[in-house]
Amino acid sequence: LHRLAREIERGTGFPADTILKLAHDRSFIGELGLNVPSLEGYLLPETYRIRYDESVRALLRRMARACDEIFAGDALDRMKALGRSRHEILTMASLVEGETRLPEERPRVAGVYYNRLRRGMLLQADPSIQYIIPDGPRRLLYRDLSINSAYNTYMYAGLPPGPVNHPGKASILAALSPESHNFLYFVADGRGGHTFSRTIEEHNRAVAAYRKSQRK
C-alpha cells in the first residue's frame, strides 16, 4: 500500500498519508462492501482520468470498483470452479504480479502455485518476503526467509493472509485461469523470464545454470 500511495501522490498530488489512512479506515472499507482489514490488493492499478474536483475518496472508490468489475461473468464462474474466494484470488494474483512481468508467464506461474497448494507444499514465494521486509524491494537474503510472519510462505503453508501488492488485471485473470501443467518449480533464467521444472532435480540444474550465467 505504501508504494501505491506514493505513486498516486506523484500522479495526483493527493497526500500519501491521506490515502493510507483511508485504505485502513474500516468504515470507508465497509462503504465499499468489503470486509477486509485494508485495501491492500483491492485497488486496481490502472490509468485513470482524474477530474480537477475529484476527491481522494472518489478515486479510491473508482479503483476498488474497477477491481470488483473483473469478478463478473465468466471470471466469477472460474472463481467458483477453483473453489476460491475473491480474497484468495487477489492474494494469488499478487504473488503472480510480484514474480513475473511477462504476460505469457503469468498463467504458468499461477499454475505452479496452485500445483504446490494441491500437494501441500510450501509456496516459497519471494513476493511474500518482499512484503514483510522493512527495506524492500531489494535482493533477498537467506536471513530474510526466517522472518516469523504469517506472510512468510517459506515458513507457513498455504496462501498468505492477504495480497502482498496490488495486482493488475492480467495477474488477476491468470489467477482465475491458471495454466494446466505439472510444473512445481521455477527460477529466473537470466534473460528476464523463468525456467520451469517438474522435479527438484530439474530445478536444481536450472538454478545451477542461472548461477553460472550470473557469474559470467
N, C-alpha and C positions, 0 to 999 in steps of 0.2 A: 504493500500500500504506500509506503514512503516514496518509493521510486515513481509510482504512478502519480502521486500527489505532486511531486516536483515537476514531472512532465506537464501536468495540467497547469501548474503555476507558470511554467515557462511559456506555454501556449496561450494562456488566457489572462494571466495576471491575478487569478483567484489565489489567495494565500494557501500554501500547502497545509498550514496548521488548521485552517478552517475546514479544508477538505478532509483531513484526517479525523478531526473531531466529529464531523457529520458521518463519516464512514464507520465510526464506532458508536454512534448515537442509537441506542436500541429503539427509541421512539421513532426516529426517522426511518430506521431499517424496517420497523413494523409497518410504517406507512407504505412501504414498497411491497408489502405482502410477504416479507421474508422473516424467517425465524432463525437467524444466524448471529453469532457474536460480532461480526464485522462484515463489511462489503468486499473483503479480500476475495478476488476471483469472480465477483458478481458484476463488475463494471467492465463492459466490453471496450477494449482499446480499438478505436476506430477514428476515422476523420469525421469531425462534427462541425457544422456551421453554427457559430455562436452569435446570437443577437446581441446588440450593444447593451440591452437592458436585461439580459438573461442572468439569473442568479445561480449561485453555486448549487443550491438545492435542485433547481430545474435541470442543470446539466447532469448532475449525478442521477436524477430520475431517468433522464434520457438514456444514459449509459447502462443503467440497470435494466431498463425496458428493452434496449437493443439486445442485451444478453438473453433476456427472457424470451424474446421472439424467436430465437434459434430453436428453442424447445417446443416446437409445434409441428403438427402434421406428421410426416414420416420420421422426423427426429424423435418425436415423442414415442412413436411406435418402437423405434430402435432402442430407446432407453428402457422401455418396458421389457423388450426381448432380452436385453442384457441383465435385467433384474437389478438395475442400479438406480439410485435416486439422482436427482439433478445435482445435489451437493457432491455426490461421489463422482459423477461425470465431470463436473468442473474441477474436482481435485485431480482426477486422472488427466484431464486436459492440461492442467497447469504443469504436470510432470512432463508431458509431451512437449509443451511450449518451451520448457527450460532445457530440454535435451537436444532439440534439433531445429535448425532454421530452414531445412529443406522440405518443401511441401510434400514431395513424394515419399519422404521417410516417416512422416507423422503417423499415418495409419499403421506402419510396420512397428514403430516404437510402441504405440498403444497396444498392438498385438503381443509384443514381448511382455509388457507389464501384466496384461490380462492372463497370459500363459503362466506367469510366475504366481499370480494370485491363485489361480486354479490349483497349482501344485503346492501351495502353502509355502512358497519360497519367499525370502526377504526381497523386497523390490530393489533395494540398494540403489536408489535414485539420487543422483548428485543434486538435482534441484531442491530436494528436501533439505539437504545440508546447507546449500547456499541460503536457504530461508532462515536458518537458525544461527548462522554465524553473524556476529555483530558488524563485521567489516567487509561484507561481501557486496557485490560478487567479486570473487578472486579465485585463483588457483587453489584447489582444495588440498589440505594436508592430511596425513594419516590421523593426526590427533583430532581433527575435526569430526571424524567418524565415530568417536567415542563420546560425543556430547550427549548427555542424557536428556532427551527430549522426545515427546510423543511424535514429533515430526521427523525423527531420525529413522529413516527406513532401512538403515544398516543395522539398527538395533531392535526395532519393533516391526512385527509382521503386519501385513495389510496396508491399506492406503493410509496416508497421514490424516490427521483430524479434519483438514480442510485444504483448500487451494493454497499453493505456495507462491503464486504470482497471478497475474490477470491474463488468462489465455485468450488468444484471438479466435475468430470464428473457425479457421482451418483446424486448429488444435482441438476445438470442441467437437467438430464434425468427425475428426479422427478418433476421438474417444468414444463417439457414438457408433462409428463404423470402423472398428479395428480390422486390420488385415488378418486373414486366417492363415496361420503358418505354424511351424514348430520351433521357431527361434526362442531361445531363453536368455541370450546374452547379446550385448553389442558394445563396441568400443570405437573410439574415434579412429578414422583411417588416415589422418594427417592431411587430407585433401578437402576438408570441410564437411565430409559425410561420416558414415559409420560402417563398420564391418559387423555383420550379424552372424551369430553362431548358434548351432543346435546343442552342442555338447561343451562341457568345460574344457575338454582337450582342444577343440577347435578354437574356443575363446582364448585360451592361453597362448595359442600360436598367433592369433590376431593381435593380442596385447604385445607379444614379443616383437611382432612386425612393426607395430606402431612405435614402440620404444626405440627400435633400431632406426626408424625413419626420423625420429626426433633427434637422435644423436648425430645423424648426418646433417 
